[in-house]
Structures are given as C-alpha cells and as structure tokens.
Amino acid sequence: MRLDKYLKVSRLVKRRTLSKEMSENGRVKVNGKTAKPSTELKVGDHIEVTFGNRVLEVKVLELRNHVLKDDSSLLYEIISEKRLEQEARVF
C-alpha cells in the first residue's frame, strides 16, 4: 500500500492530499529514510511523521484499503511520541 494512502486510512493524517504534501516536504520517514508519497509499505515498517514540533513514530501492524474510524488504531502501534525543542530566538 502507498504511504500517502496508509496515512489517510489509518487516520494518522486527516486527508490524503495532506499526507502527500507532508511526504513531498520531507516530514515523513519510513525505516529511517525520507519517503515519497508512493513508497510501498509492508507490515513491520516504521513510520516517523513530523507534525510541527511533534514527532510520532509508529509500527505498521496491518494494511487495509478501508477501515472504520473506531478500528483505525488497530493498523499501527505507537512506538514513541516526542516534542521537539524549539530553538531560542535572539531579538
């Protein structure tokens, strides 16, 4: 399954166009490498997504083309979630 579709189906990202833009801008990594939207995922892959100052790392548990909202969290396991330190600005 394509990365951009998985992010949308798993509801890690709300819209597929947004997941595509995030991947194109280098904010998504698969197994430690910057990934394109068309990257093919497999069960067991690690995805790291940067949302502003928050980084979420998940492990792919299952690939499905369609899933109900309540079951979307069954597609992945959260490995870590961390906040990035904001750089001190000097004025």
C-alpha positions, 0 to 999 in steps of 0.5 A: 500500500502507498504511504500517502494512502496508509496515512489517510486510512489509518487516520494518522493524517486527516486527508490524503492530499495532506499526507502527500504534501507532508511526504513531498516536504520531507516530514515523513520517514519510513525505516529511517529514510525520507519517503515519497508519497508512493513508497510501498509499505509492508507490515513491520515498517516504521513510520516517523511523521513530523507534525510541527514540533511533534514527532510520532513514530509508529509500527505498521501492524496491518494494511487495509484499503478501508477501515472504520474510524473506531478500528483505525488504531488497530493498523499501527502501534505507537512506538514513541511520541516526542516534542521537539525543542524549539530553538531560542530566538535572539531579538 
